Amino acid sequence: MRKDINKDAKRADSNTRDNEQLRLNKFISHNSQYSRREADALISEGKVRVNNRVITDLATKVKSTDKVEIGKKIIKEDKNRIYTVIVYNKPKGELVTKVDPQGRKTIYDGLESKYKHFLSVGRLDYASEGVLLLSDSVEVVNALMHSNLERVYKVKVSGHISPKVEMAMQKGLEIEDATKGAYKKTKIKSMSFAPFLAYDIQTNGEKISKIKVVISEGKNRELRRFFAHFGLDVMDLKRVEYGGVSLNNLPTGKSRFLSKDEYKNLRIFLDEKDNG
């Protein structure tokens, strides 16, 4: 979260937090221990009220100033509370979700129970590992997730990094059919890939190559789709840094609090974002 790599701290925020709207299921999930699927079920069953009115429309959006109730419990964000951010070294084989209908292991099975209500800053897919930030503040999560902070990955691919691949890393790429490397049920077909912020080819072999890359997003299996376009399967993918926050020898499957300096840099980032 180093100040010098913050690409969007100077972007003006045209809407105040009070006017921001969230889907009702997302609002409930962000501010309670219910998952989005569980929130959808509660809404469909008529167990959720907004401003004293029963809501059954799953498309309903709410503001932080709206009164949201489940039974007799009011669901709201405490804007004045002190937030906490943790770093989790996500292992392979865990989903970044609260509940999986198929019963697969999630990050919340690996985290201590006191973090069950924390929200993840973005996702790492099932087969990926490394730095995952989580917080008990929706505002902090959204600010980090929608930033251009640097994400650093170590990637192992099944083949040679050709000059054509390097050119795409340097210049960016437009792919009409980017379904290779994506989830089977993906609805996102065409994709634009921005130039990598930096990369370092550490080994370049005919069968296996290793590369360290720096990008500013990483959404929708971006790296897997990028390399798959060139016939390179991603064999291993590990995020080693997010906005200047690294693992710092954190063992796989373990978590830690941000350090004093990391919290200081986070406050600078949030202040600059708020002040435009």
C-alpha positions in Angstrom: 0.0 0.0 0.0 3.0 2.3 -0.6 2.0 5.8 -1.4 4.2 5.9 -4.5 2.4 3.0 -6.2 -1.1 4.3 -5.6 -2.4 5.0 -9.1 -5.8 6.3 -8.2 -5.4 8.2 -5.0 -6.0 11.5 -6.9 -9.2 10.3 -8.6 -12.1 12.4 -7.4 -15.0 10.6 -5.7 -18.2 12.1 -7.2 -20.5 10.4 -4.8 -20.5 10.4 -1.0 -20.6 7.2 0.9 -24.1 7.9 2.1 -25.4 8.1 -1.5 -23.7 4.9 -2.7 -26.1 2.1 -3.3 -25.5 -1.6 -2.9 -27.6 -4.6 -3.9 -29.6 -5.6 -0.8 -28.0 -9.1 -0.6 -24.5 -7.6 -0.9 -25.3 -5.0 1.9 -26.5 -7.8 4.2 -23.5 -10.0 3.3 -21.0 -7.2 3.9 -22.5 -6.3 7.3 -23.4 -9.6 8.8 -22.4 -13.2 8.8 -24.9 -14.2 6.1 -23.6 -15.1 2.7 -25.2 -13.6 -0.4 -27.0 -16.8 -1.1 -28.4 -16.9 2.4 -29.4 -13.2 2.1 -31.2 -14.0 -1.2 -33.1 -16.8 0.6 -34.1 -14.4 3.5 -35.3 -11.8 1.0 -37.3 -14.3 -1.0 -38.9 -15.6 2.2 -40.0 -12.1 3.1 -37.8 -11.9 6.2 -36.1 -8.7 5.3 -37.5 -5.2 5.7 -36.1 -1.9 4.4 -37.4 1.2 6.0 -40.1 -0.8 7.7 -41.3 -2.4 4.4 -41.0 -6.1 3.6 -38.8 -6.6 0.5 -38.9 -9.6 -1.7 -37.3 -8.2 -4.9 -33.7 -9.5 -5.1 -32.7 -6.6 -7.3 -33.5 -4.0 -4.5 -30.7 -1.6 -3.8 -30.1 0.3 -0.5 -28.0 3.1 0.8 -26.1 3.1 4.1 -28.7 5.5 5.5 -31.6 3.0 4.9 -32.9 0.9 7.8 -32.4 -2.8 7.0 -33.8 -5.4 9.3 -33.8 -9.2 9.5 -36.4 -10.1 12.0 -35.8 -7.8 15.0 -32.1 -7.3 14.2 -31.0 -4.1 12.4 -28.3 -4.6 9.9 -26.1 -1.6 9.5 -22.5 -0.4 9.1 -20.9 1.4 12.0 -19.1 4.1 10.2 -17.3 5.3 13.3 -15.8 2.0 14.3 -12.1 1.2 14.1 -11.4 -1.1 11.2 -9.1 -4.1 11.1 -7.2 -5.5 8.1 -5.5 -8.8 8.0 -3.3 -10.6 5.5 -4.1 -14.3 4.8 -1.8 -16.6 3.0 -4.4 -18.4 1.0 -3.5 -22.0 0.1 -4.5 -23.8 -3.1 -7.8 -25.6 -2.8 -9.8 -23.0 -0.9 -12.6 -20.9 -2.4 -12.9 -17.2 -1.6 -16.5 -17.3 -0.6 -18.5 -17.6 2.6 -20.5 -20.7 1.6 -20.0 -23.2 -1.2 -23.1 -25.2 -2.3 -20.8 -28.1 -3.3 -19.3 -28.3 0.2 -15.8 -27.4 -0.9 -13.4 -25.8 1.6 -13.5 -22.0 1.8 -11.1 -19.5 3.2 -13.4 -19.2 6.3 -12.7 -22.8 7.1 -9.0 -21.9 7.3 -9.4 -18.6 9.1 -9.9 -18.2 12.9 -13.6 -18.0 13.8 -13.2 -14.3 14.9 -12.7 -13.4 11.3 -15.8 -15.1 9.9 -17.5 -11.7 9.3 -14.4 -10.2 7.5 -14.7 -9.5 3.7 -12.1 -10.3 1.2 -10.4 -7.7 -1.0 -11.2 -9.3 -4.4 -10.6 -13.0 -5.0 -8.0 -15.6 -5.7 -9.3 -18.6 -7.6 -9.4 -22.1 -6.2 -6.1 -23.1 -7.7 -4.2 -19.9 -6.8 -2.5 -19.0 -3.5 -0.8 -16.2 -1.7 -1.7 -12.7 -0.4 -5.4 -12.1 0.3 -6.4 -9.0 2.3 -9.5 -9.1 4.4 -11.2 -6.4 6.5 -14.3 -5.8 8.7 -14.9 -2.5 6.9 -16.9 -2.4 3.7 -15.5 1.0 2.9 -11.9 -0.2 3.2 -12.6 -3.3 1.1 -14.2 -1.4 -1.7 -11.5 1.3 -1.7 -8.7 -1.3 -2.0 -10.6 -3.6 -4.5 -11.4 -0.7 -6.9 -8.0 0.8 -6.8 -5.1 0.5 -9.2 -2.7 -0.6 -6.5 0.0 -3.0 -7.8 -0.6 -6.7 -7.6 2.6 -8.8 -7.8 2.4 -12.5 -8.9 4.8 -15.4 -9.4 3.6 -17.5 -12.3 4.7 -20.8 -13.7 3.6 -21.7 -17.2 3.8 -24.8 -19.4 6.0 -23.6 -22.2 8.3 -20.9 -23.6 7.8 -17.1 -23.2 8.2 -16.0 -26.8 8.9 -12.5 -28.1 5.2 -12.4 -29.1 4.1 -13.0 -25.5 6.6 -10.3 -24.3 5.2 -7.9 -26.8 1.7 -8.4 -25.5 2.9 -7.9 -21.9 4.5 -4.6 -22.9 1.8 -3.3 -25.3 -1.4 -4.8 -24.0 -3.8 -7.1 -25.8 -7.4 -7.3 -27.1 -8.8 -10.8 -27.3 -12.2 -11.4 -28.9 -12.5 -14.9 -27.5 -10.7 -15.0 -24.1 -12.5 -18.1 -22.8 -9.4 -20.2 -22.7 -8.2 -20.2 -19.1 -11.5 -19.0 -17.8 -14.2 -20.8 -15.7 -16.2 -23.1 -17.9 -19.4 -21.2 -17.2 -18.0 -17.7 -17.7 -20.2 -15.1 -19.3 -17.2 -12.9 -20.1 -15.9 -13.7 -23.5 -13.9 -10.8 -25.0 -11.3 -9.0 -22.8 -8.9 -6.1 -22.9 -5.5 -6.7 -21.2 -3.6 -3.6 -20.2 0.2 -3.5 -20.5 1.8 -5.2 -17.5 3.3 -2.6 -15.2 6.5 -4.7 -15.0 7.7 -8.3 -15.5 10.8 -10.4 -14.9 11.3 -13.7 -16.8 13.2 -15.7 -14.2 13.4 -19.0 -16.2 12.4 -19.5 -19.8 12.4 -23.1 -20.9 10.7 -25.1 -23.7 8.5 -27.0 -21.2 8.3 -24.7 -18.1 8.9 -21.0 -17.6 8.7 -18.9 -14.5 7.9 -15.2 -14.5 7.2 -12.5 -12.0 4.6 -10.0 -13.2 3.1 -6.7 -11.8 -0.4 -5.7 -12.9 -3.0 -3.4 -11.5 -6.2 -5.5 -11.6 -6.1 -9.3 -11.9 -9.9 -9.7 -12.3 -11.7 -12.6 -14.0 -8.7 -14.9 -14.1 -6.8 -12.3 -16.1 -3.4 -13.9 -16.0 -4.7 -17.4 -16.8 -6.7 -16.1 -19.8 -3.7 -14.0 -21.0 -1.2 -16.8 -21.1 -3.8 -19.4 -22.3 -4.3 -17.2 -25.4 -0.7 -18.1 -26.3 -1.1 -21.8 -25.5 0.5 -21.5 -22.1 -1.3 -23.2 -19.2 -0.7 -21.6 -15.8 0.6 -24.4 -13.6 1.1 -22.3 -10.5 0.0 -18.8 -9.6 0.9 -17.1 -6.4 0.2 -13.5 -5.4 3.1 -12.3 -3.3 2.2 -8.7 -2.9 -0.9 -6.4 -2.9 -0.3 -2.7 -2.8 3.0 -3.0 -1.0 1.6 -5.6 1.5 3.5 -8.9 1.2 3.5 -12.2 3.1 6.6 -11.4 5.2 7.3 -15.2 5.7 3.7 -15.8 6.7 3.1 -19.6 6.5 0.5 -21.0 4.1 -2.9 -21.0 5.7 -2.0 -18.5 8.4 -3.0 -14.9 8.9 -1.4 -11.8 10.4 -2.4 -8.2 11.2 -1.0 -5.3 9.1 2.2 -3.9 10.5 2.3 -0.4 12.0 3.8 1.0 8.8 1.3 -0.9 6.6 -1.6 0.6 8.6 0.0 4.1 8.2 0.3 3.7 4.5 -3.3 2.4 4.3 -4.5 5.5 6.2 -2.6 7.8 3.7 -4.2 5.9 0.8 -7.7 6.2 2.2 -7.2 9.9 3.1 -6.0 10.7 -0.4 -8.8 8.8 -2.0 -11.4 10.6 0.1 -9.8 14.0 -0.5 -9.4 13.4 -4.2 
